Amino acid sequence: MVLMAVIYVWGLNILIRTALSDEFAHASGRHYDNDQGRFATPHSDALDANENKKLVEAIERILG
C-alpha cells in the first residue's frame, strides 16, 4: 500500500511540474520521458501511423 502511494505521488509530481514549472514553458509538442527524467525522442511505434491505428482499433474493441 505504501509503495502504491509512493508511485502515485511520483506520477503526480511530473503533472504538477509540467503545469507550474518554467522548465516546461516551451515544451509544447515535445515528448518528456519520465523514466529518463528528460525530453527524449518518442519510441518509434509512437511515431508510426499504422501502429497508432492498430492501437486505437484495439482500444475501441476493448471498450466496445
C-alpha positions in Angstrom: 0.0 0.0 0.0 2.8 2.4 0.8 4.6 1.5 -2.4 1.4 2.3 -4.4 1.1 5.7 -2.7 4.8 6.5 -3.5 4.3 5.5 -7.1 1.1 7.6 -7.3 2.7 10.7 -5.8 5.8 10.3 -8.1 3.4 10.2 -11.1 1.6 13.3 -9.8 5.0 15.1 -9.5 5.5 15.3 -13.2 2.0 16.6 -13.8 2.5 19.3 -11.2 5.9 20.2 -12.7 4.5 20.4 -16.2 1.7 22.7 -15.1 3.6 25.0 -12.8 7.3 24.9 -13.6 9.2 27.2 -16.1 11.1 24.1 -17.0 8.2 23.2 -19.4 7.2 26.7 -20.5 8.4 26.0 -24.1 7.8 22.2 -24.2 4.6 22.1 -26.2 4.6 19.2 -28.6 7.8 17.7 -27.1 8.0 14.2 -25.6 9.0 14.0 -21.9 10.4 10.6 -20.9 9.5 10.4 -17.2 11.7 7.2 -16.8 14.7 9.1 -18.0 13.7 12.4 -16.4 14.3 14.4 -19.6 13.0 15.3 -23.0 13.7 12.5 -25.5 12.7 11.0 -28.8 9.5 9.0 -28.5 9.5 5.3 -29.2 9.4 4.7 -33.0 6.0 3.0 -32.6 4.6 6.2 -31.2 5.5 7.9 -34.5 4.2 5.2 -36.7 0.7 6.0 -38.1 0.0 2.3 -38.7 0.9 1.3 -35.2 -1.3 4.2 -33.8 -4.2 3.0 -35.9 -3.8 -0.6 -34.6 -3.7 0.7 -31.0 -6.9 2.8 -31.5 -8.6 -0.1 -33.0 -7.6 -2.4 -30.1 -8.8 0.1 -27.6 -12.1 0.5 -29.4 -12.6 -3.3 -29.5 -12.0 -3.4 -25.7 -14.3 -0.6 -24.9 -17.0 -2.0 -27.2 
